[in-house]
């Protein structure tokens, strides 16, 4: 299964509590809560380039499955992490945040990020 494609955020749960928990300032939380982000995924074998554009800000991460790399987090911090593939899921752990991106069907990605007991869920659809 190829993960490549462009996906637009359809819905999200627990955005504000999660962003507060990871230390994002209130003004950025208020600005970001109603923005629809677009994720573009380019896959070539085990190599990935993921671009997430929200408003005017883009976060670009490139990684190879199973190899340590430096990823930019939601807060803009650069964190060393390893992305693993388990079936139709990509998983990583960055500084106490567990992230799982799951392709539930050919057109839908569910991304779940967990910080402590707060679970932030994003559902994106293929464009």
C-alpha positions in Angstrom: 0.0 0.0 0.0 1.4 3.4 -1.0 0.8 6.3 1.4 1.4 8.9 -1.2 -1.2 11.6 -1.8 -2.7 14.9 -0.7 -5.1 14.9 2.3 -7.2 17.7 3.8 -8.1 17.8 7.5 -11.8 17.0 7.9 -12.2 16.9 11.7 -10.3 16.9 14.9 -10.9 16.1 18.6 -9.2 17.5 21.7 -7.1 20.1 19.7 -7.1 22.8 22.4 -6.3 20.5 25.5 -3.6 18.7 23.5 -1.9 21.9 22.3 -2.0 23.4 25.8 -0.4 20.1 27.2 2.5 20.3 24.8 3.1 24.0 25.6 1.7 25.9 22.6 0.8 29.5 23.5 -2.9 30.4 23.7 -2.7 32.9 20.9 -1.4 30.2 18.5 -4.0 27.7 19.7 -6.8 30.1 19.0 -5.4 30.9 15.5 -4.9 27.3 14.6 -8.0 25.6 15.9 -10.2 26.5 12.9 -7.6 26.2 10.2 -7.8 23.2 7.8 -4.4 21.8 7.2 -3.3 19.9 4.1 -0.9 17.0 4.3 1.1 15.9 1.3 2.9 12.6 1.5 5.5 11.4 -1.0 6.6 7.9 -0.6 9.5 6.1 -2.5 9.9 2.7 -0.9 10.9 3.3 2.7 11.7 7.0 2.1 9.1 9.6 2.9 8.6 13.3 2.6 5.7 14.7 4.6 4.6 18.3 4.1 1.9 19.7 6.4 0.7 23.2 5.5 -1.6 25.0 8.0 -2.5 28.6 7.1 0.8 30.1 5.9 3.1 27.7 7.8 4.5 24.5 6.4 6.3 21.8 8.3 8.4 19.5 6.1 9.8 16.2 7.5 11.8 13.6 5.5 12.6 10.2 6.9 13.5 6.7 6.1 11.5 4.0 8.0 13.5 2.4 10.8 16.3 5.0 10.8 16.8 7.8 13.3 16.1 11.2 11.8 15.4 14.7 13.0 11.7 15.7 12.8 10.1 19.0 13.3 7.3 18.9 15.9 4.1 20.9 16.0 5.9 23.4 18.3 8.7 23.9 15.8 11.2 22.0 17.9 13.6 19.6 16.1 13.5 16.2 17.8 15.4 13.0 16.9 13.0 10.1 16.4 12.5 6.8 14.5 9.4 6.2 12.3 8.3 2.6 12.1 5.7 1.0 9.8 3.3 -1.6 11.2 1.0 -2.7 8.4 -1.1 0.4 7.4 0.3 2.5 10.3 3.3 4.8 10.7 4.3 5.2 14.3 6.8 7.4 16.1 7.5 8.7 19.6 8.8 12.2 20.1 9.6 13.6 23.5 6.7 12.0 25.3 4.3 12.2 22.4 3.2 9.0 20.7 2.0 9.6 17.1 0.2 7.0 15.0 -1.0 7.7 11.5 -3.3 5.0 10.2 -4.7 4.6 6.7 -8.2 3.3 7.5 -9.0 3.1 3.8 -7.6 4.3 0.5 -8.9 7.9 1.1 -8.8 8.4 4.9 -5.9 8.9 7.4 -6.5 9.0 11.1 -3.7 10.6 13.0 -3.7 10.1 16.8 -1.2 11.9 19.1 -1.1 11.1 22.7 0.6 13.2 25.4 0.0 11.7 28.9 -3.7 11.0 29.1 -4.7 13.5 26.4 -5.5 12.0 23.0 -5.7 14.4 20.0 -7.3 12.8 16.9 -7.2 14.2 13.4 -9.2 12.8 10.4 -8.0 13.7 6.9 -9.5 12.8 3.5 -7.7 12.4 0.2 -8.1 15.4 -2.1 
